[in-house]
Amino acid sequence: MFLLLSLCMCGLLLQGDAQDRAALWRGNDRSGRCQYTFTVPSPVEASCPQTGGPEVEGLKARLSLLEVLVSRLTGGDTGGPQGAGAAARPGLQEALDRATGERNLLRGEKERLEQELQGLQRRMEEMRRETERLRSRPCPPQTPMVPPSPPLQDSGLTRPAGGSNPNRQGDSSSLRDSAWEYGHPGFQELKAEVTEVPAPHGSEDNTGCGELVSVAEPVTHRKADNIAGKYGVWMQDPEAVSPYGPEMVWRIDTIGSDVRQLFGYDDMEQLSKGFPSKVLMLPELVESTGATLYRGSLYYQRRRSRSLIRFDLASESTAARRDLPHAGFHGQFPYSWGGYTDIDLSVDEQGLWAVYSTSKAKGAIVISQLDPHSLDVKRSWETNIRKNSVANTFIICGKLYTVASYTAPDTIINYVYDTKTSQGKPMAVPFRNKYRYNSMIDYNLAQRKLFAWDNFHMVSYDLRLGRQQAN
């Protein structure tokens, strides 16, 4: 180091003209050691290229970033897209809050309207029941000293001389209703026939097996909990066997690929509350809504087959299995609503029945009476009713009744076939699909009512049957 310093000093002494341009510095380096630096200007270049070097450019870039950050922190507008997005956020939040408030208001209005609709429906149902009750009341007695009625009022119901009533049967009541005097003669005749039928409630002699005369408004007992209950079947055993009593109610939800659960409820009240007391797992999958109960067994169609199964509720096991000869299955001959309703089982006063069709019958309804123990066919009737042209069927006292529509709120029972005479005829008994998608209708012999499954809802209908004609 001393030698280097000596040489530098000699150079300075020898080059006197450069003394004013040379410089010598002394200072500590990064490690703390003393360092001498000798600088001489270039005799050729006036200035160095890239003045400041890359370090200065880096410093400038960092300063620019710091300026941007300081501007953001102080609320300044940088003019870039990020600044514009930050400025737009309050407006978007305000619009979102306004839309949320309007949505909540609409929801509240919808709930209010739904409550009003339910209230109106309840009042309408009460009015219908009151109308039905008034129609079923006994007619007031007629006094003999009544002036003759005008011809228009006497249309279709002429009273004999002396004011006596030709319909008297040893009692003091009259079958004439003054309200009929203003109706059409055909309607008057129908009402006269209905008044001869005992009321369905509280009447001990309502045990006849005459033809169906009327079906009352539906009474809702329960709505299914989830989508699996859009279609289903619910029933009671008319001849219950221990350990289950006659009040026990059973149901099966029939939507899904694994339908095998049978829910049991102690009575109708428990059904309405949705608290099953028993859940049984069936050994085979269930096809559609054609199952029924009889003498302690569940009868149903095995999925994707024409096999019928008798499941014993007490032992929880299969008691019998039999193929229904030549019966169509899984969509070959369903009702008009579909749902793989090829085989429909039901029970009435005469036992166990199956309603179905075959290739030989070319889609016409076939009725078979089955042995409830072995499931053998005892006798069959082939009708001229196209199965896919009717919405559903049910059997009462050996008579098959067909329903015209499963969606129309006001439809009719349009045909009856009597297995006793092997004859059928059209009819027009009003029937109501309250919820507009009726997928199951069966006669409940235990209560002498119709049970139905209408678009998630389990409903029942009171019936009126005419007196059975004497042979």
Secondary structure, DSSP 8 states (H G I E B T S, - for coil): -HHHHHHHHHHHHH-GGGTTT-EEEEEE-TTS-EEEEEE---SS-SS-SSTTHHHHHHHHHHHHHHHHHHHHHTT----SHHHHHHHHHHHHHHHHHHHHHHHHHHHHHHHHHHHHHHHHHHHHHHHHHHHHHHHHS-B----S------TTTTTT----GGG--TT--SSS-B---GGGGGS-HHHHHHHHHHHTS--SSS-TT------EEEE---EEEEE-SSGGGSSEEEE--TT--TTS-TT-EEEEE--SS---EEEEESSHHHHHHT--SEEEE-SS-B-TT--EEETTEEEEEBTTSSEEEEEETTTTEEEEEEE-TTB--SSSS-BTTBTT---EEEEETTEEEEEE-BTTTTTEEEEEEE-TTT--EEEEEEEEEEGGGSSEEEEETTEEEEES-SS-SEEEEEEEEETTTTEEEEEEEEEE-TTS-EEEEEEETTTTEEEEEETTEEEEEEEEE------
